[in-house]
Amino acid sequence: MLELDLSELAEKNGQEGKPVYIAYEGKIYDVSQSKFWKTGTHMRRHNSGKDLTVDIGGAPHGPEVLERYPQVGILRREATEEISGATILEPLFKRYPFLRRHPHPSTVHFPIVFMLSATFFTFLYLVSGNPSFETTAFNCLGAGIIFIPLVMLTGFVSWWVNYLAKPARPISIKITTSLFLFLVSVAAFVWRAVVPDIITNFRAPSLIYLLLIVSLSPMVAVIGWHGAKLTFPVEKG
């Protein structure tokens, strides 16, 4: 039996004739014979040479698939690597594996669709003149504001548990942009609540309000793009 640390495991990535190793719950498996790992990457998402305990815990299949492949060693960790948010919540995650990864990806769709809808229905009102579209835009804006704190909370928990709260550029961009999104959306919502005809009676300040509403969509796009890069890394050709 081999005993490898994470840096040594990283070398077993299927490149340049090297074997394809992955680790799960401290055990190292040789999956070189799997057609799904022949390139060293599984489903264009999971890279070999890594500890995939978290990934497999949230996968559509269970760890029993690893029984098809030989265990070739054990993973040696430094003591400091064992301290993480997952340590405290591990009993809960073992009982309900989807809680480890899925709460944030599943909740993030709500503010995305509501903020995009706020922009969409505002423009639909400007084109059609139908006041019900403007009311719908206002309601969508309010719904998006309700969900943003929940999504940010699940995001911070996911960052703490799955990434040990380590700084990363995509995560920093997501946090900063999310804060701006929340502040801008609240400002627009309060403004519309205080001045109900800010759009229906179009004047100079209405243009500023419209710019606030329009700015929601690119901010949502930035957040979504960097979140997607964490889940599905962009391949470099």
VENUR-V17893 format. One record per pair of residues at least 24 apart in sequence whose ideal C-beta (glycine too) atoms are under 8 Angstrom apart, sorted by the first residue. I is the first residue (numbers start at 1). GAP is how many residues later the second one is. D is the distance in Angstrom with one decimal. If there is no record, write none. Layout:
i={I;I}
gap={GAP;GAP}
d={D;D}
This chain:
i={1;1;1;1;2;2;2;2;3;3;3;4;4;4;4;4;5;5;5;5;6;6;6;6;6;9;9;9;9;10;10;11;12;12;13;13;13;13;14;14;14;14;14;14;15;20;20;21;21;21;21;22;22;22;22;22;22;23;23;23;23;23;24;24;24;24;24;24;25;25;26;26;26;27;27;27;27;27;28;28;28;28;28;29;29;29;29;29;30;30;30;30;31;31;33;34;34;44;44;45;45;45;51;54;54;54;54;57;57;57;57;58;58;58;58;58;84;84;84;85;85;85;85;85;86;86;89;93;100;100;101;101;103;103;103;104;104;104;104;104;105;105;107;107;107;107;108;108;108;108;108;108;110;110;110;110;111;111;111;111;111;111;112;112;112;114;114;114;114;114;115;115;115;115;115;115;115;115;115;116;116;116;118;118;118;118;119;119;119;119;122;122;122;125;125;126;131;134;134;137;138;138;141;141;141;141;141;141;142;144;144;145;145;145;145;148;148;148;148;149;151;152;152;170;170;170;170;171;171;173;173;174;174;174;177;177;177;178;180;181;181;181;181;184;184;184;184;185;187;188;188;188}
gap={70;71;72;73;26;70;71;72;70;71;73;24;69;70;71;72;70;71;72;73;44;45;69;71;75;40;41;42;66;39;40;38;36;37;27;34;35;36;24;25;26;27;34;35;25;28;29;27;28;51;52;24;26;27;28;29;30;27;28;29;30;52;27;28;29;32;39;42;28;38;48;49;51;39;44;46;47;48;43;44;45;46;47;37;40;41;42;43;39;40;41;42;35;38;36;34;35;188;191;186;187;188;24;32;46;47;108;36;40;43;44;39;40;42;43;44;76;77;80;72;75;76;79;80;75;76;72;68;61;62;57;61;51;54;55;47;50;51;53;54;122;126;40;43;44;47;43;46;47;115;116;119;33;34;37;41;33;36;37;40;70;109;108;111;112;26;27;29;30;33;25;26;29;66;70;101;102;104;105;100;101;104;26;67;95;98;94;95;97;98;77;88;91;74;75;73;69;65;66;76;51;54;44;47;48;51;72;75;47;41;72;37;40;41;44;30;33;34;37;33;27;26;30;56;57;59;60;55;59;49;53;49;52;53;42;45;46;45;39;35;38;39;42;28;31;32;35;31;25;24;25;28}
d={7.8;7.2;5.2;6.3;6.6;5.7;3.0;7.5;6.0;5.6;5.1;6.3;5.7;7.9;6.4;6.3;7.4;4.7;7.1;7.4;7.8;6.6;7.4;7.3;7.6;5.6;6.9;7.3;6.6;4.4;6.9;6.5;6.9;5.1;5.0;6.8;5.0;3.7;7.5;6.7;2.9;8.0;5.4;7.8;5.9;4.6;7.9;6.3;6.3;6.9;7.9;8.0;5.4;7.5;6.6;7.9;5.1;7.0;4.3;6.6;7.1;4.6;7.6;6.0;5.4;5.6;5.8;5.9;5.4;7.5;5.8;5.1;7.9;7.9;5.3;7.8;6.1;7.1;6.7;5.6;4.1;6.3;5.8;5.1;4.8;7.0;5.6;6.9;6.0;5.3;8.0;4.7;7.8;5.0;7.0;7.8;6.7;7.2;7.2;7.3;5.8;7.6;6.3;7.5;6.2;6.9;5.5;6.6;4.5;5.3;7.4;6.2;6.6;5.6;3.7;6.2;7.7;6.9;5.1;7.3;4.0;4.1;7.4;7.5;4.9;7.5;6.5;7.9;6.5;7.0;6.8;6.6;4.4;7.2;7.2;6.9;4.0;5.0;7.4;4.4;7.8;7.1;6.9;5.8;5.0;5.4;5.1;7.8;7.5;8.0;7.8;6.6;7.6;7.5;4.2;7.1;4.6;4.4;5.0;5.6;7.8;7.5;5.3;7.7;6.1;4.7;7.2;4.6;3.4;6.7;7.6;7.4;4.6;7.1;6.7;4.4;7.0;7.7;5.0;7.5;5.8;6.1;6.5;7.8;6.1;6.1;5.6;6.0;5.6;4.8;6.8;7.1;5.1;6.8;7.9;7.6;6.2;5.6;6.1;7.4;7.5;5.4;6.1;6.4;5.2;7.3;7.6;8.0;5.8;6.0;7.9;7.2;5.2;5.9;5.9;6.9;6.7;4.9;7.1;7.5;7.7;5.6;7.6;4.1;7.6;5.5;5.6;7.8;7.4;6.8;5.1;5.4;5.2;6.1;5.4;5.0;5.2;6.0;6.2;6.7;4.5;6.9;7.0;5.6;6.0;6.7;7.3;6.2;6.5;4.3;5.9;7.8}
